[in-house]
Amino acid sequence: MKREYYYFLIVFIIFIVGISLSAYISPEVSENLDQNPLKIACEAKGGRWGRIGLDATPSCNYPASDAGKECSDSSECQGRCVADLSDEDYDKAQEGEIIYTNGNCTSKRTVVGCNAFVEDGMVYGILCID
């Protein structure tokens, strides 16, 4: 009798939790996410709304109007200044060797992943941003 009571109790709890969670998965809620004023403003300005890197909170990644412009420092860009290194230079930068080079401004303002960021005409290493 006790064992049946515990089974019933467990099934009841799972049922209640399932009903509670269904509110977060319902079509009405997912439709309301498309009406988020931050998302609407982001997309109206050409941005991409969603997760950036490992951050679980959705945010806007705006396009950079200076994308592709040659640069020697990230202060010259709306996003970041990134060098397109050869495999050999990339390996050297990973090992801590300073690479003297220019780069190009990124197409988005927020940059994630592993990149060769150019500061003062130099790449000091490969920085991974998630």
N, C-alpha and C positions, 0 to 999 in steps of 0.2 A: 504494500500500500504506500509506504513512504517513497519507494523508488518511483512509482507512477506519479506521485505528487511532484517530485523533482523534475521528471520528464515534462510534465504539463507546465510547470513553472518556467522551464528553459524555453519551451516552444512559445509560451505566451510572451516572454521577454523578447525573443527574437522577432515575433510578430509586431510588437509595439515599436521596437527599434526600426524595423523595416518600414512601417507606416511613417514614422518620424522622418526618416531619411528620404522618403519618396517626395517630400515637399521640395527638397533641394534638387531633385532630378526631374521634376515635372516640366512639361513643355511651357507652361506659363512662366516659370522662373527663367528658363533659357531664353525665351522671347524677350523678357525684361532686360536681360544682359545686353541685348543689342540696342537698348534705349539708354544706356549709360551715357550721361552727358560728356564725360571725359573722353570716352571712346568716339563719340560723334564729333567732338571738337578736334580730336587727334586726326581722324580720317578726313575731315574737311580740309585740314592743312596738309594733306598728303602723307601723314604719318602712318605707321603700322602699329596697331594696338595688339597687345598680347604680352606673353612672358618674354623677358629678355634675359638670356643666359639661364642661370639657376634660380633667379628670383621668382618666387611663386606668385607674387603680386603683379597683375597685369599693369602695364604702363605703356606710354607712347614713345616710339622711336621715330623722331622726325627726320626727314631727309635733309641732307646738307646741300645747300645751293652751290657750294664751292667744290663739290665732289670731283676728284681727278686732278685738281689744281696742284702744280708742283709746290712743294713746301720743304722747309728745313727745320720746322718746329711745329708742334701741335698748336701753339698760340696763333698760328697763321690760318687755322682751320676752324670751322664750326664743329666738326667732329674731332678726329685725331689725324696726325701725320704718320703714315705707315709706309715703310720701305718694302719694295718687292725684291727681296734678296735672292741671289742664286743659292743653290743647295749648299755650296761650299761656304758662302758667307753666312748663311743661316746656321750652319753647324758651328762656325767660329763664334757667332753671337751667342749661341746656346752655351758655349764653353766660357763665355765672359770676355771675349775679345771685342774691343771697340771697333765698329765699322763706320767709316766716314762716308756718308751718302746723303742724298736728298730722298724724299718720298713723295707721296701723293695724298691729298686729303681724302678721307673716307666718304662713302656715299650716305652713311647714316651718322647721326650725332652721338649715339651710344654704340660703342664697339665692344664686342665680347669675342672670346676665343684667344688663341695664341698669335701674337703679332710682333713685328719688329717696329716698335714705335721710334720715331725720329725726334730727337730733342737736341737743339743747337747743332744740327747737321751731323749728328752721330746716333748710331744705334748702340745702346749700352748692353743689350741683351734681348732675349725673347720674353715678353711678359704675357702671361695667360690670365685673362679676366673672365670670370664666369658670373 
